[in-house]
Amino acid sequence: MEIVNIRLNEDAKKKIDSLVSKGIFASRSEALRRIVEDHLDEHPELFIGKELEEMMLENLSENELLELCSTLFSGRKTAAELIREGRGM
């Protein structure tokens, strides 16, 4: 594993420390690692490159694209939740 230093505002630090003090996580490092990993797992769309996006649009039928999207976005959140997040709601 790599070491990454980050800066957090006081509120975020208190929330992380609260999770540790409640025993939800053993340490700040574990808490932050799990939070980051969970976020990345829940948002595979962050890693779709422009070239892949263009290729999918050019080479897939509408049904194939819908099926691929449902596979890519099948996470813990519904499509509506992801859209709401994207709109900052």
PyMOL Python script that loads the backbone (N, CA, C, O; Angstrom):
from pymol import cmd

cmd.read_pdbstr("""\
ATOM      1  N   MET A   1       0.832  -1.182   0.000  1.00  0.00           N
ATOM      2  CA  MET A   1       0.000   0.000   0.000  1.00  0.00           C
ATOM      3  C   MET A   1       0.876   1.244   0.000  1.00  0.00           C
ATOM      4  O   MET A   1       1.964   1.269   0.575  1.00  0.00           O
ATOM      5  N   GLU A   2       0.374   2.253  -0.651  1.00  0.00           N
ATOM      6  CA  GLU A   2       1.061   3.538  -0.714  1.00  0.00           C
ATOM      7  C   GLU A   2       0.567   4.446   0.407  1.00  0.00           C
ATOM      8  O   GLU A   2      -0.558   4.301   0.884  1.00  0.00           O
ATOM      9  N   ILE A   3       1.403   5.369   0.816  1.00  0.00           N
ATOM     10  CA  ILE A   3       1.016   6.372   1.800  1.00  0.00           C
ATOM     11  C   ILE A   3       0.669   7.650   1.051  1.00  0.00           C
ATOM     12  O   ILE A   3       1.429   8.110   0.199  1.00  0.00           O
ATOM     13  N   VAL A   4      -0.495   8.221   1.382  1.00  0.00           N
ATOM     14  CA  VAL A   4      -0.950   9.468   0.773  1.00  0.00           C
ATOM     15  C   VAL A   4      -1.319  10.420   1.897  1.00  0.00           C
ATOM     16  O   VAL A   4      -2.123  10.083   2.766  1.00  0.00           O
ATOM     17  N   ASN A   5      -0.738  11.591   1.880  1.00  0.00           N
ATOM     18  CA  ASN A   5      -1.078  12.604   2.882  1.00  0.00           C
ATOM     19  C   ASN A   5      -2.201  13.473   2.346  1.00  0.00           C
ATOM     20  O   ASN A   5      -2.186  13.867   1.180  1.00  0.00           O
ATOM     21  N   ILE A   6      -3.178  13.774   3.201  1.00  0.00           N
ATOM     22  CA  ILE A   6      -4.271  14.646   2.792  1.00  0.00           C
ATOM     23  C   ILE A   6      -4.506  15.705   3.858  1.00  0.00           C
ATOM     24  O   ILE A   6      -4.087  15.557   5.006  1.00  0.00           O
ATOM     25  N   ARG A   7      -5.176  16.763   3.463  1.00  0.00           N
ATOM     26  CA  ARG A   7      -5.581  17.799   4.403  1.00  0.00           C
ATOM     27  C   ARG A   7      -7.101  17.776   4.481  1.00  0.00           C
ATOM     28  O   ARG A   7      -7.787  17.722   3.460  1.00  0.00           O
ATOM     29  N   LEU A   8      -7.616  17.818   5.702  1.00  0.00           N
ATOM     30  CA  LEU A   8      -9.055  17.842   5.927  1.00  0.00           C
ATOM     31  C   LEU A   8      -9.426  19.085   6.699  1.00  0.00           C
ATOM     32  O   LEU A   8      -8.643  19.583   7.507  1.00  0.00           O
ATOM     33  N   ASN A   9     -10.630  19.589   6.448  1.00  0.00           N
ATOM     34  CA  ASN A   9     -11.088  20.691   7.284  1.00  0.00           C
ATOM     35  C   ASN A   9     -11.453  20.128   8.660  1.00  0.00           C
ATOM     36  O   ASN A   9     -11.586  18.914   8.821  1.00  0.00           O
ATOM     37  N   GLU A  10     -11.612  20.991   9.628  1.00  0.00           N
ATOM     38  CA  GLU A  10     -11.841  20.565  11.008  1.00  0.00           C
ATOM     39  C   GLU A  10     -13.099  19.695  11.144  1.00  0.00           C
ATOM     40  O   GLU A  10     -13.093  18.714  11.888  1.00  0.00           O
ATOM     41  N   ASP A  11     -14.166  20.045  10.436  1.00  0.00           N
ATOM     42  CA  ASP A  11     -15.409  19.296  10.521  1.00  0.00           C
ATOM     43  C   ASP A  11     -15.223  17.857  10.028  1.00  0.00           C
ATOM     44  O   ASP A  11     -15.680  16.911  10.671  1.00  0.00           O
ATOM     45  N   ALA A  12     -14.560  17.700   8.902  1.00  0.00           N
ATOM     46  CA  ALA A  12     -14.328  16.357   8.363  1.00  0.00           C
ATOM     47  C   ALA A  12     -13.450  15.547   9.311  1.00  0.00           C
ATOM     48  O   ALA A  12     -13.701  14.362   9.530  1.00  0.00           O
ATOM     49  N   LYS A  13     -12.431  16.174   9.867  1.00  0.00           N
ATOM     50  CA  LYS A  13     -11.542  15.491  10.812  1.00  0.00           C
ATOM     51  C   LYS A  13     -12.321  15.017  12.033  1.00  0.00           C
ATOM     52  O   LYS A  13     -12.121  13.896  12.502  1.00  0.00           O
ATOM     53  N   LYS A  14     -13.208  15.865  12.550  1.00  0.00           N
ATOM     54  CA  LYS A  14     -14.024  15.488  13.720  1.00  0.00           C
ATOM     55  C   LYS A  14     -14.932  14.301  13.389  1.00  0.00           C
ATOM     56  O   LYS A  14     -15.109  13.405  14.215  1.00  0.00           O
ATOM     57  N   LYS A  15     -15.501  14.295  12.196  1.00  0.00           N
ATOM     58  CA  LYS A  15     -16.371  13.189  11.797  1.00  0.00           C
ATOM     59  C   LYS A  15     -15.583  11.882  11.712  1.00  0.00           C
ATOM     60  O   LYS A  15     -16.051  10.839  12.170  1.00  0.00           O
ATOM     61  N   ILE A  16     -14.400  11.942  11.130  1.00  0.00           N
ATOM     62  CA  ILE A  16     -13.547  10.752  11.033  1.00  0.00           C
ATOM     63  C   ILE A  16     -13.169  10.279  12.434  1.00  0.00           C
ATOM     64  O   ILE A  16     -13.263   9.090  12.738  1.00  0.00           O
ATOM     65  N   ASP A  17     -12.744  11.207  13.279  1.00  0.00           N
ATOM     66  CA  ASP A  17     -12.368  10.854  14.653  1.00  0.00           C
ATOM     67  C   ASP A  17     -13.546  10.259  15.416  1.00  0.00           C
ATOM     68  O   ASP A  17     -13.361   9.359  16.235  1.00  0.00           O
ATOM     69  N   SER A  18     -14.753  10.750  15.158  1.00  0.00           N
ATOM     70  CA  SER A  18     -15.941  10.221  15.811  1.00  0.00           C
ATOM     71  C   SER A  18     -16.167   8.763  15.414  1.00  0.00           C
ATOM     72  O   SER A  18     -16.503   7.932  16.258  1.00  0.00           O
ATOM     73  N   LEU A  19     -15.983   8.456  14.142  1.00  0.00           N
ATOM     74  CA  LEU A  19     -16.133   7.072  13.676  1.00  0.00           C
ATOM     75  C   LEU A  19     -15.117   6.156  14.348  1.00  0.00           C
ATOM     76  O   LEU A  19     -15.425   5.014  14.688  1.00  0.00           O
ATOM     77  N   VAL A  20     -13.901   6.669  14.536  1.00  0.00           N
ATOM     78  CA  VAL A  20     -12.851   5.886  15.192  1.00  0.00           C
ATOM     79  C   VAL A  20     -13.186   5.702  16.673  1.00  0.00           C
ATOM     80  O   VAL A  20     -13.067   4.596  17.201  1.00  0.00           O
ATOM     81  N   SER A  21     -13.599   6.768  17.341  1.00  0.00           N
ATOM     82  CA  SER A  21     -13.894   6.669  18.775  1.00  0.00           C
ATOM     83  C   SER A  21     -15.095   5.761  19.056  1.00  0.00           C
ATOM     84  O   SER A  21     -15.178   5.162  20.128  1.00  0.00           O
ATOM     85  N   LYS A  22     -16.024   5.656  18.103  1.00  0.00           N
ATOM     86  CA  LYS A  22     -17.172   4.763  18.253  1.00  0.00           C
ATOM     87  C   LYS A  22     -16.810   3.306  17.953  1.00  0.00           C
ATOM     88  O   LYS A  22     -17.624   2.405  18.156  1.00  0.00           O
ATOM     89  N   GLY A  23     -15.596   3.083  17.473  1.00  0.00           N
ATOM     90  CA  GLY A  23     -15.159   1.730  17.161  1.00  0.00           C
ATOM     91  C   GLY A  23     -15.594   1.231  15.797  1.00  0.00           C
ATOM     92  O   GLY A  23     -15.449   0.049  15.485  1.00  0.00           O
ATOM     93  N   ILE A  24     -16.131   2.136  14.978  1.00  0.00           N
ATOM     94  CA  ILE A  24     -16.552   1.738  13.628  1.00  0.00           C
ATOM     95  C   ILE A  24     -15.324   1.421  12.785  1.00  0.00           C
ATOM     96  O   ILE A  24     -15.341   0.502  11.966  1.00  0.00           O
ATOM     97  N   PHE A  25     -14.267   2.184  12.990  1.00  0.00           N
ATOM     98  CA  PHE A  25     -12.982   1.942  12.340  1.00  0.00           C
ATOM     99  C   PHE A  25     -11.897   1.911  13.410  1.00  0.00           C
ATOM    100  O   PHE A  25     -12.031   2.544  14.457  1.00  0.00           O
ATOM    101  N   ALA A  26     -10.826   1.175  13.144  1.00  0.00           N
ATOM    102  CA  ALA A  26      -9.742   1.053  14.117  1.00  0.00           C
ATOM    103  C   ALA A  26      -8.841   2.287  14.145  1.00  0.00           C
ATOM    104  O   ALA A  26      -8.202   2.575  15.157  1.00  0.00           O
ATOM    105  N   SER A  27      -8.795   3.007  13.031  1.00  0.00           N
ATOM    106  CA  SER A  27      -7.900   4.168  12.954  1.00  0.00           C
ATOM    107  C   SER A  27      -8.401   5.140  11.898  1.00  0.00           C
ATOM    108  O   SER A  27      -9.287   4.818  11.105  1.00  0.00           O
ATOM    109  N   ARG A  28      -7.823   6.330  11.900  1.00  0.00           N
ATOM    110  CA  ARG A  28      -8.147   7.302  10.849  1.00  0.00           C
ATOM    111  C   ARG A  28      -7.798   6.741   9.482  1.00  0.00           C
ATOM    112  O   ARG A  28      -8.557   6.884   8.524  1.00  0.00           O
ATOM    113  N   SER A  29      -6.633   6.098   9.406  1.00  0.00           N
ATOM    114  CA  SER A  29      -6.192   5.543   8.120  1.00  0.00           C
ATOM    115  C   SER A  29      -7.194   4.537   7.573  1.00  0.00           C
ATOM    116  O   SER A  29      -7.545   4.576   6.393  1.00  0.00           O
ATOM    117  N   GLU A  30      -7.652   3.636   8.438  1.00  0.00           N
ATOM    118  CA  GLU A  30      -8.629   2.639   7.994  1.00  0.00           C
ATOM    119  C   GLU A  30      -9.925   3.318   7.556  1.00  0.00           C
ATOM    120  O   GLU A  30     -10.501   2.958   6.529  1.00  0.00           O
ATOM    121  N   ALA A  31     -10.382   4.296   8.332  1.00  0.00           N
ATOM    122  CA  ALA A  31     -11.622   5.002   7.995  1.00  0.00           C
ATOM    123  C   ALA A  31     -11.506   5.672   6.634  1.00  0.00           C
ATOM    124  O   ALA A  31     -12.371   5.496   5.776  1.00  0.00           O
ATOM    125  N   LEU A  32     -10.462   6.424   6.439  1.00  0.00           N
ATOM    126  CA  LEU A  32     -10.306   7.144   5.170  1.00  0.00           C
ATOM    127  C   LEU A  32     -10.114   6.187   4.000  1.00  0.00           C
ATOM    128  O   LEU A  32     -10.648   6.415   2.914  1.00  0.00           O
ATOM    129  N   ARG A  33      -9.355   5.119   4.220  1.00  0.00           N
ATOM    130  CA  ARG A  33      -9.137   4.136   3.152  1.00  0.00           C
ATOM    131  C   ARG A  33     -10.476   3.524   2.732  1.00  0.00           C
ATOM    132  O   ARG A  33     -10.769   3.440   1.539  1.00  0.00           O
ATOM    133  N   ARG A  34     -11.285   3.100   3.698  1.00  0.00           N
ATOM    134  CA  ARG A  34     -12.571   2.484   3.387  1.00  0.00           C
ATOM    135  C   ARG A  34     -13.526   3.472   2.735  1.00  0.00           C
ATOM    136  O   ARG A  34     -14.236   3.118   1.793  1.00  0.00           O
ATOM    137  N   ILE A  35     -13.552   4.703   3.221  1.00  0.00           N
ATOM    138  CA  ILE A  35     -14.444   5.716   2.644  1.00  0.00           C
ATOM    139  C   ILE A  35     -14.075   5.980   1.186  1.00  0.00           C
ATOM    140  O   ILE A  35     -14.952   6.046   0.324  1.00  0.00           O
ATOM    141  N   VAL A  36     -12.796   6.130   0.913  1.00  0.00           N
ATOM    142  CA  VAL A  36     -12.340   6.376  -0.462  1.00  0.00           C
ATOM    143  C   VAL A  36     -12.628   5.166  -1.341  1.00  0.00           C
ATOM    144  O   VAL A  36     -13.154   5.317  -2.443  1.00  0.00           O
ATOM    145  N   GLU A  37     -12.289   3.963  -0.866  1.00  0.00           N
ATOM    146  CA  GLU A  37     -12.524   2.758  -1.659  1.00  0.00           C
ATOM    147  C   GLU A  37     -14.011   2.575  -1.958  1.00  0.00           C
ATOM    148  O   GLU A  37     -14.377   2.251  -3.088  1.00  0.00           O
ATOM    149  N   ASP A  38     -14.871   2.778  -0.957  1.00  0.00           N
ATOM    150  CA  ASP A  38     -16.313   2.645  -1.170  1.00  0.00           C
ATOM    151  C   ASP A  38     -16.815   3.656  -2.193  1.00  0.00           C
ATOM    152  O   ASP A  38     -17.624   3.319  -3.058  1.00  0.00           O
ATOM    153  N   HIS A  39     -16.338   4.893  -2.096  1.00  0.00           N
ATOM    154  CA  HIS A  39     -16.768   5.923  -3.050  1.00  0.00           C
ATOM    155  C   HIS A  39     -16.345   5.539  -4.476  1.00  0.00           C
ATOM    156  O   HIS A  39     -17.133   5.663  -5.413  1.00  0.00           O
ATOM    157  N   LEU A  40     -15.124   5.083  -4.631  1.00  0.00           N
ATOM    158  CA  LEU A  40     -14.649   4.704  -5.960  1.00  0.00           C
ATOM    159  C   LEU A  40     -15.426   3.502  -6.497  1.00  0.00           C
ATOM    160  O   LEU A  40     -15.724   3.445  -7.690  1.00  0.00           O
ATOM    161  N   ASP A  41     -15.755   2.547  -5.636  1.00  0.00           N
ATOM    162  CA  ASP A  41     -16.544   1.391  -6.066  1.00  0.00           C
ATOM    163  C   ASP A  41     -17.958   1.795  -6.477  1.00  0.00           C
ATOM    164  O   ASP A  41     -18.529   1.219  -7.402  1.00  0.00           O
ATOM    165  N   GLU A  42     -18.513   2.778  -5.793  1.00  0.00           N
ATOM    166  CA  GLU A  42     -19.885   3.221  -6.083  1.00  0.00           C
ATOM    167  C   GLU A  42     -19.972   4.096  -7.333  1.00  0.00           C
ATOM    168  O   GLU A  42     -21.066   4.323  -7.848  1.00  0.00           O
ATOM    169  N   HIS A  43     -18.838   4.587  -7.826  1.00  0.00           N
ATOM    170  CA  HIS A  43     -18.858   5.505  -8.964  1.00  0.00           C
ATOM    171  C   HIS A  43     -17.903   5.064 -10.081  1.00  0.00           C
ATOM    172  O   HIS A  43     -16.915   5.745 -10.355  1.00  0.00           O
ATOM    173  N   PRO A  44     -18.193   3.923 -10.728  1.00  0.00           N
ATOM    174  CA  PRO A  44     -17.329   3.476 -11.822  1.00  0.00           C
ATOM    175  C   PRO A  44     -17.332   4.433 -13.002  1.00  0.00           C
ATOM    176  O   PRO A  44     -16.407   4.437 -13.814  1.00  0.00           O
ATOM    177  N   GLU A  45     -18.395   5.257 -13.092  1.00  0.00           N
ATOM    178  CA  GLU A  45     -18.480   6.206 -14.206  1.00  0.00           C
ATOM    179  C   GLU A  45     -17.349   7.218 -14.198  1.00  0.00           C
ATOM    180  O   GLU A  45     -17.089   7.855 -15.219  1.00  0.00           O
ATOM    181  N   LEU A  46     -16.673   7.380 -13.071  1.00  0.00           N
ATOM    182  CA  LEU A  46     -15.553   8.318 -12.986  1.00  0.00           C
ATOM    183  C   LEU A  46     -14.370   7.878 -13.844  1.00  0.00           C
ATOM    184  O   LEU A  46     -13.495   8.683 -14.163  1.00  0.00           O
ATOM    185  N   PHE A  47     -14.349   6.606 -14.212  1.00  0.00           N
ATOM    186  CA  PHE A  47     -13.192   6.066 -14.916  1.00  0.00           C
ATOM    187  C   PHE A  47     -13.452   5.750 -16.379  1.00  0.00           C
ATOM    188  O   PHE A  47     -12.632   5.111 -17.039  1.00  0.00           O
ATOM    189  N   ILE A  48     -14.583   6.193 -16.878  1.00  0.00           N
ATOM    190  CA  ILE A  48     -14.871   6.000 -18.297  1.00  0.00           C
ATOM    191  C   ILE A  48     -14.210   7.126 -19.069  1.00  0.00           C
ATOM    192  O   ILE A  48     -14.548   8.296 -18.891  1.00  0.00           O
ATOM    193  N   GLY A  49     -13.279   6.773 -19.915  1.00  0.00           N
ATOM    194  CA  GLY A  49     -12.559   7.772 -20.706  1.00  0.00           C
ATOM    195  C   GLY A  49     -13.359   8.241 -21.897  1.00  0.00           C
ATOM    196  O   GLY A  49     -14.312   7.579 -22.308  1.00  0.00           O
ATOM    197  N   LYS A  50     -12.986   9.362 -22.448  1.00  0.00           N
ATOM    198  CA  LYS A  50     -13.678   9.957 -23.596  1.00  0.00           C
ATOM    199  C   LYS A  50     -13.680   9.004 -24.791  1.00  0.00           C
ATOM    200  O   LYS A  50     -14.693   8.879 -25.479  1.00  0.00           O
ATOM    201  N   GLU A  51     -12.550   8.330 -25.043  1.00  0.00           N
ATOM    202  CA  GLU A  51     -12.460   7.424 -26.180  1.00  0.00           C
ATOM    203  C   GLU A  51     -13.439   6.264 -26.031  1.00  0.00           C
ATOM    204  O   GLU A  51     -14.102   5.881 -26.995  1.00  0.00           O
ATOM    205  N   LEU A  52     -13.532   5.704 -24.821  1.00  0.00           N
ATOM    206  CA  LEU A  52     -14.457   4.592 -24.587  1.00  0.00           C
ATOM    207  C   LEU A  52     -15.897   5.060 -24.761  1.00  0.00           C
ATOM    208  O   LEU A  52     -16.726   4.360 -25.342  1.00  0.00           O
ATOM    209  N   GLU A  53     -16.178   6.240 -24.254  1.00  0.00           N
ATOM    210  CA  GLU A  53     -17.525   6.786 -24.374  1.00  0.00           C
ATOM    211  C   GLU A  53     -17.911   6.941 -25.844  1.00  0.00           C
ATOM    212  O   GLU A  53     -19.015   6.567 -26.238  1.00  0.00           O
ATOM    213  N   GLU A  54     -17.000   7.494 -26.660  1.00  0.00           N
ATOM    214  CA  GLU A  54     -17.278   7.689 -28.089  1.00  0.00           C
ATOM    215  C   GLU A  54     -17.447   6.350 -28.795  1.00  0.00           C
ATOM    216  O   GLU A  54     -18.331   6.194 -29.638  1.00  0.00           O
ATOM    217  N   MET A  55     -16.584   5.367 -28.446  1.00  0.00           N
ATOM    218  CA  MET A  55     -16.656   4.054 -29.050  1.00  0.00           C
ATOM    219  C   MET A  55     -17.989   3.391 -28.727  1.00  0.00           C
ATOM    220  O   MET A  55     -18.610   2.783 -29.599  1.00  0.00           O
ATOM    221  N   MET A  56     -18.431   3.505 -27.481  1.00  0.00           N
ATOM    222  CA  MET A  56     -19.706   2.901 -27.093  1.00  0.00           C
ATOM    223  C   MET A  56     -20.851   3.514 -27.871  1.00  0.00           C
ATOM    224  O   MET A  56     -21.741   2.801 -28.334  1.00  0.00           O
ATOM    225  N   LEU A  57     -20.836   4.824 -28.018  1.00  0.00           N
ATOM    226  CA  LEU A  57     -21.927   5.497 -28.713  1.00  0.00           C
ATOM    227  C   LEU A  57     -21.957   5.149 -30.196  1.00  0.00           C
ATOM    228  O   LEU A  57     -23.029   5.073 -30.796  1.00  0.00           O
ATOM    229  N   GLU A  58     -20.783   4.937 -30.790  1.00  0.00           N
ATOM    230  CA  GLU A  58     -20.712   4.646 -32.216  1.00  0.00           C
ATOM    231  C   GLU A  58     -21.002   3.184 -32.542  1.00  0.00           C
ATOM    232  O   GLU A  58     -21.567   2.891 -33.596  1.00  0.00           O
ATOM    233  N   ASN A  59     -20.624   2.260 -31.655  1.00  0.00           N
ATOM    234  CA  ASN A  59     -20.653   0.835 -31.985  1.00  0.00           C
ATOM    235  C   ASN A  59     -21.735   0.026 -31.292  1.00  0.00           C
ATOM    236  O   ASN A  59     -21.906  -1.151 -31.609  1.00  0.00           O
ATOM    237  N   LEU A  60     -22.464   0.606 -30.370  1.00  0.00           N
ATOM    238  CA  LEU A  60     -23.477  -0.145 -29.656  1.00  0.00           C
ATOM    239  C   LEU A  60     -24.867   0.327 -30.043  1.00  0.00           C
ATOM    240  O   LEU A  60     -25.103   1.514 -30.268  1.00  0.00           O
ATOM    241  N   SER A  61     -25.785  -0.639 -30.115  1.00  0.00           N
ATOM    242  CA  SER A  61     -27.183  -0.261 -30.337  1.00  0.00           C
ATOM    243  C   SER A  61     -27.691   0.380 -29.047  1.00  0.00           C
ATOM    244  O   SER A  61     -27.038   0.307 -28.006  1.00  0.00           O
ATOM    245  N   GLU A  62     -28.838   0.995 -29.128  1.00  0.00           N
ATOM    246  CA  GLU A  62     -29.399   1.646 -27.939  1.00  0.00           C
ATOM    247  C   GLU A  62     -29.639   0.623 -26.827  1.00  0.00           C
ATOM    248  O   GLU A  62     -29.375   0.903 -25.658  1.00  0.00           O
ATOM    249  N   ASN A  63     -30.136  -0.552 -27.186  1.00  0.00           N
ATOM    250  CA  ASN A  63     -30.376  -1.597 -26.181  1.00  0.00           C
ATOM    251  C   ASN A  63     -29.074  -2.090 -25.559  1.00  0.00           C
ATOM    252  O   ASN A  63     -29.003  -2.299 -24.348  1.00  0.00           O
ATOM    253  N   GLU A  64     -28.041  -2.276 -26.385  1.00  0.00           N
ATOM    254  CA  GLU A  64     -26.744  -2.711 -25.858  1.00  0.00           C
ATOM    255  C   GLU A  64     -26.164  -1.662 -24.913  1.00  0.00           C
ATOM    256  O   GLU A  64     -25.591  -1.996 -23.876  1.00  0.00           O
ATOM    257  N   LEU A  65     -26.320  -0.390 -25.283  1.00  0.00           N
ATOM    258  CA  LEU A  65     -25.823   0.692 -24.443  1.00  0.00           C
ATOM    259  C   LEU A  65     -26.571   0.728 -23.107  1.00  0.00           C
ATOM    260  O   LEU A  65     -25.950   0.902 -22.058  1.00  0.00           O
ATOM    261  N   LEU A  66     -27.883   0.566 -23.135  1.00  0.00           N
ATOM    262  CA  LEU A  66     -28.672   0.538 -21.903  1.00  0.00           C
ATOM    263  C   LEU A  66     -28.264  -0.631 -21.014  1.00  0.00           C
ATOM    264  O   LEU A  66     -28.171  -0.488 -19.795  1.00  0.00           O
ATOM    265  N   GLU A  67     -28.023  -1.781 -21.625  1.00  0.00           N
ATOM    266  CA  GLU A  67     -27.606  -2.954 -20.853  1.00  0.00           C
ATOM    267  C   GLU A  67     -26.231  -2.727 -20.216  1.00  0.00           C
ATOM    268  O   GLU A  67     -26.017  -3.065 -19.052  1.00  0.00           O
ATOM    269  N   LEU A  68     -25.307  -2.156 -20.985  1.00  0.00           N
ATOM    270  CA  LEU A  68     -23.977  -1.856 -20.461  1.00  0.00           C
ATOM    271  C   LEU A  68     -24.058  -0.855 -19.317  1.00  0.00           C
ATOM    272  O   LEU A  68     -23.392  -1.015 -18.294  1.00  0.00           O
ATOM    273  N   CYS A  69     -24.870   0.172 -19.492  1.00  0.00           N
ATOM    274  CA  CYS A  69     -25.025   1.188 -18.441  1.00  0.00           C
ATOM    275  C   CYS A  69     -25.604   0.578 -17.174  1.00  0.00           C
ATOM    276  O   CYS A  69     -25.170   0.909 -16.070  1.00  0.00           O
ATOM    277  N   SER A  70     -26.570  -0.302 -17.322  1.00  0.00           N
ATOM    278  CA  SER A  70     -27.157  -0.908 -16.123  1.00  0.00           C
ATOM    279  C   SER A  70     -26.123  -1.756 -15.402  1.00  0.00           C
ATOM    280  O   SER A  70     -26.147  -1.843 -14.175  1.00  0.00           O
ATOM    281  N   THR A  71     -25.209  -2.389 -16.147  1.00  0.00           N
ATOM    282  CA  THR A  71     -24.140  -3.157 -15.520  1.00  0.00           C
ATOM    283  C   THR A  71     -23.135  -2.234 -14.845  1.00  0.00           C
ATOM    284  O   THR A  71     -22.740  -2.466 -13.702  1.00  0.00           O
ATOM    285  N   LEU A  72     -22.725  -1.187 -15.555  1.00  0.00           N
ATOM    286  CA  LEU A  72     -21.744  -0.249 -14.993  1.00  0.00           C
ATOM    287  C   LEU A  72     -22.256   0.453 -13.751  1.00  0.00           C
ATOM    288  O   LEU A  72     -21.512   0.663 -12.793  1.00  0.00           O
ATOM    289  N   PHE A  73     -23.519   0.811 -13.772  1.00  0.00           N
ATOM    290  CA  PHE A  73     -24.064   1.620 -12.689  1.00  0.00           C
ATOM    291  C   PHE A  73     -24.809   0.806 -11.648  1.00  0.00           C
ATOM    292  O   PHE A  73     -25.509   1.363 -10.803  1.00  0.00           O
ATOM    293  N   SER A  74     -24.662  -0.511 -11.706  1.00  0.00           N
ATOM    294  CA  SER A  74     -25.330  -1.318 -10.684  1.00  0.00           C
ATOM    295  C   SER A  74     -24.466  -1.307  -9.437  1.00  0.00           C
ATOM    296  O   SER A  74     -23.545  -2.109  -9.287  1.00  0.00           O
ATOM    297  N   GLY A  75     -24.772  -0.418  -8.585  1.00  0.00           N
ATOM    298  CA  GLY A  75     -24.053  -0.282  -7.333  1.00  0.00           C
ATOM    299  C   GLY A  75     -25.050  -0.195  -6.209  1.00  0.00           C
ATOM    300  O   GLY A  75     -26.156  -0.731  -6.290  1.00  0.00           O
ATOM    301  N   ARG A  76     -24.654   0.472  -5.183  1.00  0.00           N
ATOM    302  CA  ARG A  76     -25.524   0.597  -4.029  1.00  0.00           C
ATOM    303  C   ARG A  76     -26.585   1.670  -4.217  1.00  0.00           C
ATOM    304  O   ARG A  76     -27.537   1.755  -3.442  1.00  0.00           O
ATOM    305  N   LYS A  77     -26.416   2.488  -5.248  1.00  0.00           N
ATOM    306  CA  LYS A  77     -27.347   3.592  -5.448  1.00  0.00           C
ATOM    307  C   LYS A  77     -28.135   3.396  -6.735  1.00  0.00           C
ATOM    308  O   LYS A  77     -27.651   2.788  -7.689  1.00  0.00           O
ATOM    309  N   THR A  78     -29.338   3.910  -6.746  1.00  0.00           N
ATOM    310  CA  THR A  78     -30.173   3.844  -7.940  1.00  0.00           C
ATOM    311  C   THR A  78     -29.723   4.914  -8.930  1.00  0.00           C
ATOM    312  O   THR A  78     -28.980   5.831  -8.579  1.00  0.00           O
ATOM    313  N   ALA A  79     -30.181   4.782 -10.162  1.00  0.00           N
ATOM    314  CA  ALA A  79     -29.854   5.782 -11.181  1.00  0.00           C
ATOM    315  C   ALA A  79     -30.350   7.160 -10.751  1.00  0.00           C
ATOM    316  O   ALA A  79     -29.664   8.163 -10.949  1.00  0.00           O
ATOM    317  N   ALA A  80     -31.539   7.204 -10.166  1.00  0.00           N
ATOM    318  CA  ALA A  80     -32.096   8.489  -9.712  1.00  0.00           C
ATOM    319  C   ALA A  80     -31.198   9.128  -8.655  1.00  0.00           C
ATOM    320  O   ALA A  80     -30.984  10.340  -8.666  1.00  0.00           O
ATOM    321  N   GLU A  81     -30.673   8.307  -7.741  1.00  0.00           N
ATOM    322  CA  GLU A  81     -29.774   8.844  -6.704  1.00  0.00           C
ATOM    323  C   GLU A  81     -28.491   9.396  -7.314  1.00  0.00           C
ATOM    324  O   GLU A  81     -28.006  10.451  -6.906  1.00  0.00           O
ATOM    325  N   LEU A  82     -27.938   8.674  -8.301  1.00  0.00           N
ATOM    326  CA  LEU A  82     -26.717   9.134  -8.964  1.00  0.00           C
ATOM    327  C   LEU A  82     -26.961  10.440  -9.700  1.00  0.00           C
ATOM    328  O   LEU A  82     -26.119  11.336  -9.674  1.00  0.00           O
ATOM    329  N   ILE A  83     -28.120  10.553 -10.362  1.00  0.00           N
ATOM    330  CA  ILE A  83     -28.445  11.780 -11.089  1.00  0.00           C
ATOM    331  C   ILE A  83     -28.613  12.940 -10.116  1.00  0.00           C
ATOM    332  O   ILE A  83     -28.132  14.045 -10.368  1.00  0.00           O
ATOM    333  N   ARG A  84     -29.304  12.681  -8.991  1.00  0.00           N
ATOM    334  CA  ARG A  84     -29.472  13.721  -7.975  1.00  0.00           C
ATOM    335  C   ARG A  84     -28.125  14.211  -7.469  1.00  0.00           C
ATOM    336  O   ARG A  84     -27.917  15.415  -7.317  1.00  0.00           O
ATOM    337  N   GLU A  85     -27.207  13.285  -7.207  1.00  0.00           N
ATOM    338  CA  GLU A  85     -25.864  13.659  -6.751  1.00  0.00           C
ATOM    339  C   GLU A  85     -25.153  14.516  -7.789  1.00  0.00           C
ATOM    340  O   GLU A  85     -24.524  15.521  -7.460  1.00  0.00           O
ATOM    341  N   GLY A  86     -25.265  14.097  -9.055  1.00  0.00           N
ATOM    342  CA  GLY A  86     -24.607  14.832 -10.130  1.00  0.00           C
ATOM    343  C   GLY A  86     -25.128  16.244 -10.270  1.00  0.00           C
ATOM    344  O   GLY A  86     -24.405  17.143 -10.700  1.00  0.00           O
ATOM    345  N   ARG A  87     -26.386  16.439  -9.907  1.00  0.00           N
ATOM    346  CA  ARG A  87     -26.991  17.772  -9.975  1.00  0.00           C
ATOM    347  C   ARG A  87     -26.784  18.548  -8.691  1.00  0.00           C
ATOM    348  O   ARG A  87     -27.211  19.697  -8.580  1.00  0.00           O
ATOM    349  N   GLY A  88     -26.120  17.916  -7.702  1.00  0.00           N
ATOM    350  CA  GLY A  88     -25.855  18.623  -6.445  1.00  0.00           C
ATOM    351  C   GLY A  88     -27.103  18.815  -5.588  1.00  0.00           C
ATOM    352  O   GLY A  88     -27.205  19.795  -4.850  1.00  0.00           O
ATOM    353  N   MET A  89     -28.031  17.901  -5.681  1.00  0.00           N
ATOM    354  CA  MET A  89     -29.296  18.033  -4.936  1.00  0.00           C
ATOM    355  C   MET A  89     -29.218  17.307  -3.614  1.00  0.00           C
ATOM    356  O   MET A  89     -30.185  17.307  -2.852  1.00  0.00           O
TER     357      MET A  89
END
""", "prot")
cmd.dss("prot")
cmd.show_as("cartoon", "prot")
cmd.util.cbc("prot")
cmd.orient("prot")
